[in-house]
Amino acid sequence: MALWNEKPTPATAGPVVPPSATPPERSSPERSVSEPALAVSPRRPTPKTSSEGGESVIAANLTIEGKIEGSGNVRIAGRFKGDVRIDGNFSIESGAHLTGQVLAGIVVVGGELQGNIESAKRVDVQEGGVIVGDVKAGSITVAAGSATYSSTFTHNTVSKVCSRP
């Protein structure tokens, strides 16, 4: 390395290549670690599984038509038209609306479901929840103030939760 005002000595070994013939070196952009927003994480976080509480949400201001399939938990707060088949828990919040078939582990209905529930371990119909369709589940809990307009088939238990003794 040459110091200021010092002339470098030419190297005698190897052919002389003009500076325009050498490809430019690529360097990664330098980031200051002192700025937390620009710090680089050593690895990406792993997505949560249904047992860890990972959840997909259809927000209250959305209306979607299609189908939902996969694993994990799903919560609907808006409107959805289509079938739901998941290996996880499924909930319809108060004010939400679903038109379609549901196949999930545990189903909680606080809004309105127009369609059938199949092969659920447990179905909870909360106060204000409405089911218009058939329900096939291991157990069903129907809260006071809810409505079910269906043929209900269960393997184990049907319980009615009342607000009065």
N, C-alpha and C positions, 0 to 999 in steps of 0.2 A: 504494500500500500504506500502510495506516495504522499509525502507531506506537502504542505502548501509551499509553492514556489520551488519544488524539487521535481526534476524530470525523471520519470520512471525509466528503468533500463529495459530494453526489449528482450524478450525471451528468445532463445535460439533453438529450442527444441520444438519440432512439429511445424507444419505449414502455417503460413500467415493467412488468416481468414479476415476479409474486410468486415467491419462491424455491421453492414447492411445484410450480410449473408447469414448471420446467426439469428435463429428464431428468438423472439423475445421471451423472457422467462415469465411464467405465470405464477403469480403469488396470490394467496387467498387474502381477501380484504381483512385488514386489521380492525379489531374491535376492542374498545376499551372495556375492561372488566369492571372498572369503577362505576360505569353506568349500568344499573341492574336491568334496565329494559333491553339492553343490547347483549347481555351475557348469554353465552351459548350453553344450553343444557347438554350434558354428556350423553343422554339417551332420551328417547321419547317416552312419555308415560304410557303404561299399558292400559287399554280400555277396561272398564269395570265389567264384571260378569253379573248375571242376575243375582247370584248369591252375595255379591258385594254391594248391591244396591244400585247398580247402573239402571237408568230409566230413560226411555224415549217419550217425548211429550208432544202432543198435538195441542197447540195453544188455543186459548178461548176465542181468539179472533181469526182462526183458520177454518176453512171448509175444504176437505180433501175427499177425493173419490179414487178408489183403487183397492189394493189389498195389502195386508201387513202379515209377513211371515218371518220367522226367525226365533232367536232365543233372547232372553232378557225381559225386562218389565216394560209395559207400555201403559201410558196414562193419557186419556183423551179429555180435554177440557173444551174442545170446539165441536165441530160437526164432521163426521166421517161416514162415508157410504162405501161399504165393501166388507169383505170377510177378514177376520183376524184369526191367525193360527200361530201361536207362540208357545215356546217352552219357558214359561215364566208367569208372572202375575199381570192381570189386566184390570184397569179401573176406568170407570166412566164417572167423571166428576159431576157435581150438581150443575145443572144448566147445559150440560153437554148432550149430544145426540148421536147415536150410532144406528145405522140401518145395515144389518148384515149378520152373518153367523159368527159365533165366537167359540174358539177352542183354546183354552188356557188352563193353567194350574189352579189359580185362585182368581175369581172374578168378583169385583166389587162394583155395584151399580148404584150410583148416586144421582145420575141423570136419567136419560131415556134410552132404552134398547128396544129396537124393533127387529127381532130376529131370535134365533135359537142359541142356547148355550149348550155345548156338548162336552162330555167327558171331563168336567171340571172336578177337582178335589172338593172345592168349597165355593159356594156362591153366597155373597152377602148383599142383600138389597137394603140400602140405607134409607133413612127417612127422606121422602121426596123422590126416591128412585122408582122407575117404572120399567117393567119388562112386559113386552107384548110378544110372546113366543114360547116355545117349549124349553124347559130347563132339565138337563140331565146332569146330576152332580152327586158326589158322595154325601154332602150335607148342604142344606140351604137355611139361611137365617134371613127372616123377613122382618124388618123393623116397622114399628107403628108409623103410620103416615106414608107408607109406600104402597105400591100397587103392582100386582102380578096378574096379567091376563093370559094364563097359559095352562097347559097340562104339565104338571110338575112330576117328574120321575126322579126318585132318589134311591140310593143304595142303603143309606144309613139313617139320617136324621133330617127332620124338618122342624125348625123351631121358630116360633113367633115371638118377637121381642116387643113387649107392650110397655107403654109409659105408665099405665095404671096397674095396680096389683090385682 
